[in-house]
Amino acid sequence: MELSRRDFSYWQTFDVRARDMDARGHVNNADYFTYFENARRAWFHEQPLFDAYEQRGQGPVLATQACTYLRQLRYPQRLDIGMRVTETRTRSWRFDYGLFLHGEDTVAAHGHTVHAWIDQASEKAIAIPEDIARLLEGVRGSA
């Protein structure tokens, strides 16, 4: 999969923390998922509509996640995480991520997450509301 910065429509920048390092001197593999989550949560927090649905007992839940590691990361690097929606279904959608060293064009890792829209009381997937689907379309990138 050949990714470039232009494939992504939403961006966040984060610093590798010293605590992200493992005994081998590079970022632990699990922390890549934390970087993806940080970008995703930042986007969610920028969308006040999600709070309104949370108050009604609906919202997104993570169903699947995957990561392909291409470069080792180390403290104190700065990272740019690109995010895009590449697939939307009736009750779920997929975010793709590209993790780049700050200001560089080479992707260090890429991954994806699939989210289901659920009714929190029943813990069952339900149809994504139209206004949420429109928000997701707003971060659709090239696929």
ZALUM-951480 format. One record per residue (C-alpha): residue number from 1; x negated, y, z; chain; residue in one letter. Coordinates in pm, whole numbers, plus 50000, padded with zeros to 5 digits. Example, Ala and Ser with C-alpha at 12.3 -4.5 7.8 and 13.67 -1.06 7.14 Angstrom:
2
<num: 1	u: 48770	v: 49550	w: 50780	chaine: A	residu: A> $
<num: 2	u: 48633	v: 49894	w: 50714	chaine: A	residu: S> $
This chain:
143
<num: 1	u: 50000	v: 50000	w: 50000	chaine: A	residu: M> $
<num: 2	u: 49840	v: 50322	w: 49880	chaine: A	residu: E> $
<num: 3	u: 49968	v: 50615	w: 50090	chaine: A	residu: L> $
<num: 4	u: 49888	v: 50983	w: 50072	chaine: A	residu: S> $
<num: 5	u: 49992	v: 51283	w: 50275	chaine: A	residu: R> $
<num: 6	u: 50242	v: 51390	w: 50010	chaine: A	residu: R> $
<num: 7	u: 50443	v: 51072	w: 50079	chaine: A	residu: D> $
<num: 8	u: 50556	v: 51208	w: 50417	chaine: A	residu: F> $
<num: 9	u: 50800	v: 51485	w: 50496	chaine: A	residu: S> $
<num: 10	u: 50760	v: 51524	w: 50876	chaine: A	residu: Y> $
<num: 11	u: 50430	v: 51578	w: 51061	chaine: A	residu: W> $
<num: 12	u: 50299	v: 51582	w: 51416	chaine: A	residu: Q> $
<num: 13	u: 49941	v: 51622	w: 51537	chaine: A	residu: T> $
<num: 14	u: 49809	v: 51443	w: 51846	chaine: A	residu: F> $
<num: 15	u: 49472	v: 51396	w: 52012	chaine: A	residu: D> $
<num: 16	u: 49327	v: 51056	w: 52094	chaine: A	residu: V> $
<num: 17	u: 49304	v: 51039	w: 52472	chaine: A	residu: R> $
<num: 18	u: 49011	v: 50887	w: 52660	chaine: A	residu: A> $
<num: 19	u: 49253	v: 50641	w: 52821	chaine: A	residu: R> $
<num: 20	u: 49347	v: 50509	w: 52474	chaine: A	residu: D> $
<num: 21	u: 49005	v: 50346	w: 52441	chaine: A	residu: M> $
<num: 22	u: 48957	v: 49977	w: 52509	chaine: A	residu: D> $
<num: 23	u: 48649	v: 49785	w: 52626	chaine: A	residu: A> $
<num: 24	u: 48522	v: 49763	w: 52266	chaine: A	residu: R> $
<num: 25	u: 48499	v: 50141	w: 52235	chaine: A	residu: G> $
<num: 26	u: 48789	v: 50206	w: 52000	chaine: A	residu: H> $
<num: 27	u: 49159	v: 50283	w: 52038	chaine: A	residu: V> $
<num: 28	u: 49356	v: 49981	w: 52158	chaine: A	residu: N> $
<num: 29	u: 49592	v: 49842	w: 51894	chaine: A	residu: N> $
<num: 30	u: 49902	v: 49902	w: 52110	chaine: A	residu: A> $
<num: 31	u: 49829	v: 50275	w: 52121	chaine: A	residu: D> $
<num: 32	u: 49893	v: 50307	w: 51747	chaine: A	residu: Y> $
<num: 33	u: 50257	v: 50227	w: 51828	chaine: A	residu: F> $
<num: 34	u: 50249	v: 50501	w: 52092	chaine: A	residu: T> $
<num: 35	u: 50129	v: 50749	w: 51829	chaine: A	residu: Y> $
<num: 36	u: 50418	v: 50646	w: 51603	chaine: A	residu: F> $
<num: 37	u: 50659	v: 50678	w: 51896	chaine: A	residu: E> $
<num: 38	u: 50527	v: 51024	w: 51984	chaine: A	residu: N> $
<num: 39	u: 50600	v: 51148	w: 51631	chaine: A	residu: A> $
<num: 40	u: 50942	v: 50985	w: 51628	chaine: A	residu: R> $
<num: 41	u: 51041	v: 51120	w: 51971	chaine: A	residu: R> $
<num: 42	u: 50925	v: 51470	w: 51871	chaine: A	residu: A> $
<num: 43	u: 51154	v: 51454	w: 51568	chaine: A	residu: W> $
<num: 44	u: 51446	v: 51325	w: 51778	chaine: A	residu: F> $
<num: 45	u: 51396	v: 51610	w: 52028	chaine: A	residu: H> $
<num: 46	u: 51407	v: 51864	w: 51746	chaine: A	residu: E> $
<num: 47	u: 51755	v: 51734	w: 51653	chaine: A	residu: Q> $
<num: 48	u: 52006	v: 51845	w: 51920	chaine: A	residu: P> $
<num: 49	u: 52276	v: 51637	w: 51754	chaine: A	residu: L> $
<num: 50	u: 52124	v: 51324	w: 51908	chaine: A	residu: F> $
<num: 51	u: 52187	v: 51458	w: 52259	chaine: A	residu: D> $
<num: 52	u: 52558	v: 51502	w: 52181	chaine: A	residu: A> $
<num: 53	u: 52585	v: 51138	w: 52074	chaine: A	residu: Y> $
<num: 54	u: 52387	v: 51019	w: 52378	chaine: A	residu: E> $
<num: 55	u: 52647	v: 51191	w: 52596	chaine: A	residu: Q> $
<num: 56	u: 52916	v: 50989	w: 52412	chaine: A	residu: R> $
<num: 57	u: 52731	v: 50663	w: 52473	chaine: A	residu: G> $
<num: 58	u: 52582	v: 50617	w: 52128	chaine: A	residu: Q> $
<num: 59	u: 52230	v: 50636	w: 51997	chaine: A	residu: G> $
<num: 60	u: 51931	v: 50474	w: 51832	chaine: A	residu: P> $
<num: 61	u: 51752	v: 50167	w: 51960	chaine: A	residu: V> $
<num: 62	u: 51427	v: 50023	w: 51827	chaine: A	residu: L> $
<num: 63	u: 51481	v: 49687	w: 51656	chaine: A	residu: A> $
<num: 64	u: 51151	v: 49616	w: 51475	chaine: A	residu: T> $
<num: 65	u: 50801	v: 49761	w: 51455	chaine: A	residu: Q> $
<num: 66	u: 50487	v: 49679	w: 51259	chaine: A	residu: A> $
<num: 67	u: 50145	v: 49832	w: 51200	chaine: A	residu: C> $
<num: 68	u: 49863	v: 49775	w: 50954	chaine: A	residu: T> $
<num: 69	u: 49525	v: 49889	w: 51090	chaine: A	residu: Y> $
<num: 70	u: 49279	v: 50025	w: 50834	chaine: A	residu: L> $
<num: 71	u: 49024	v: 50229	w: 51035	chaine: A	residu: R> $
<num: 72	u: 48905	v: 50226	w: 51392	chaine: A	residu: Q> $
<num: 73	u: 48994	v: 50534	w: 51593	chaine: A	residu: L> $
<num: 74	u: 48792	v: 50677	w: 51880	chaine: A	residu: R> $
<num: 75	u: 48810	v: 50948	w: 52141	chaine: A	residu: Y> $
<num: 76	u: 48809	v: 51251	w: 52087	chaine: A	residu: P> $
<num: 77	u: 48958	v: 51238	w: 51736	chaine: A	residu: Q> $
<num: 78	u: 49261	v: 51442	w: 51633	chaine: A	residu: R> $
<num: 79	u: 49535	v: 51262	w: 51439	chaine: A	residu: L> $
<num: 80	u: 49804	v: 51369	w: 51196	chaine: A	residu: D> $
<num: 81	u: 50104	v: 51135	w: 51194	chaine: A	residu: I> $
<num: 82	u: 50336	v: 51155	w: 50896	chaine: A	residu: G> $
<num: 83	u: 50688	v: 51014	w: 50915	chaine: A	residu: M> $
<num: 84	u: 50961	v: 50951	w: 50660	chaine: A	residu: R> $
<num: 85	u: 51284	v: 50759	w: 50619	chaine: A	residu: V> $
<num: 86	u: 51255	v: 50499	w: 50344	chaine: A	residu: T> $
<num: 87	u: 51575	v: 50301	w: 50392	chaine: A	residu: E> $
<num: 88	u: 51917	v: 50374	w: 50537	chaine: A	residu: T> $
<num: 89	u: 52185	v: 50111	w: 50583	chaine: A	residu: R> $
<num: 90	u: 52530	v: 50123	w: 50741	chaine: A	residu: T> $
<num: 91	u: 52405	v: 50060	w: 51097	chaine: A	residu: R> $
<num: 92	u: 52027	v: 50097	w: 51074	chaine: A	residu: S> $
<num: 93	u: 51740	v: 50283	w: 50913	chaine: A	residu: W> $
<num: 94	u: 51366	v: 50251	w: 50863	chaine: A	residu: R> $
<num: 95	u: 51099	v: 50507	w: 50949	chaine: A	residu: F> $
<num: 96	u: 50757	v: 50468	w: 50783	chaine: A	residu: D> $
<num: 97	u: 50446	v: 50623	w: 50937	chaine: A	residu: Y> $
<num: 98	u: 50106	v: 50722	w: 50804	chaine: A	residu: G> $
<num: 99	u: 49831	v: 50793	w: 51054	chaine: A	residu: L> $
<num: 100	u: 49551	v: 51015	w: 50921	chaine: A	residu: F> $
<num: 101	u: 49247	v: 51170	w: 51082	chaine: A	residu: L> $
<num: 102	u: 49322	v: 51540	w: 51115	chaine: A	residu: H> $
<num: 103	u: 49270	v: 51715	w: 50783	chaine: A	residu: G> $
<num: 104	u: 49162	v: 51400	w: 50598	chaine: A	residu: E> $
<num: 105	u: 49340	v: 51227	w: 50311	chaine: A	residu: D> $
<num: 106	u: 49249	v: 50868	w: 50393	chaine: A	residu: T> $
<num: 107	u: 49513	v: 50678	w: 50588	chaine: A	residu: V> $
<num: 108	u: 49377	v: 50515	w: 50907	chaine: A	residu: A> $
<num: 109	u: 49688	v: 50306	w: 50972	chaine: A	residu: A> $
<num: 110	u: 50043	v: 50275	w: 50847	chaine: A	residu: H> $
<num: 111	u: 50348	v: 50117	w: 50995	chaine: A	residu: G> $
<num: 112	u: 50722	v: 50116	w: 51019	chaine: A	residu: H> $
<num: 113	u: 51004	v: 50089	w: 51268	chaine: A	residu: T> $
<num: 114	u: 51365	v: 49987	w: 51214	chaine: A	residu: V> $
<num: 115	u: 51631	v: 50145	w: 51435	chaine: A	residu: H> $
<num: 116	u: 51990	v: 50039	w: 51490	chaine: A	residu: A> $
<num: 117	u: 52264	v: 50283	w: 51588	chaine: A	residu: W> $
<num: 118	u: 52438	v: 50134	w: 51889	chaine: A	residu: I> $
<num: 119	u: 52730	v: 50174	w: 52121	chaine: A	residu: D> $
<num: 120	u: 52549	v: 50169	w: 52456	chaine: A	residu: Q> $
<num: 121	u: 52836	v: 50012	w: 52653	chaine: A	residu: A> $
<num: 122	u: 52872	v: 49709	w: 52425	chaine: A	residu: S> $
<num: 123	u: 52505	v: 49707	w: 52314	chaine: A	residu: E> $
<num: 124	u: 52629	v: 49638	w: 51961	chaine: A	residu: K> $
<num: 125	u: 52524	v: 49807	w: 51640	chaine: A	residu: A> $
<num: 126	u: 52786	v: 50041	w: 51496	chaine: A	residu: I> $
<num: 127	u: 52804	v: 50257	w: 51184	chaine: A	residu: A> $
<num: 128	u: 52567	v: 50553	w: 51175	chaine: A	residu: I> $
<num: 129	u: 52779	v: 50872	w: 51198	chaine: A	residu: P> $
<num: 130	u: 52777	v: 51083	w: 50880	chaine: A	residu: E> $
<num: 131	u: 52609	v: 51383	w: 51046	chaine: A	residu: D> $
<num: 132	u: 52326	v: 51160	w: 51175	chaine: A	residu: I> $
<num: 133	u: 52291	v: 51001	w: 50829	chaine: A	residu: A> $
<num: 134	u: 52248	v: 51352	w: 50684	chaine: A	residu: R> $
<num: 135	u: 51970	v: 51425	w: 50937	chaine: A	residu: L> $
<num: 136	u: 51795	v: 51105	w: 50835	chaine: A	residu: L> $
<num: 137	u: 51819	v: 51200	w: 50469	chaine: A	residu: E> $
<num: 138	u: 51639	v: 51523	w: 50561	chaine: A	residu: G> $
<num: 139	u: 51321	v: 51329	w: 50640	chaine: A	residu: V> $
<num: 140	u: 51338	v: 51096	w: 50344	chaine: A	residu: R> $
<num: 141	u: 50999	v: 51080	w: 50178	chaine: A	residu: G> $
<num: 142	u: 50878	v: 50933	w: 49856	chaine: A	residu: S> $
<num: 143	u: 50870	v: 50556	w: 49872	chaine: A	residu: A> $
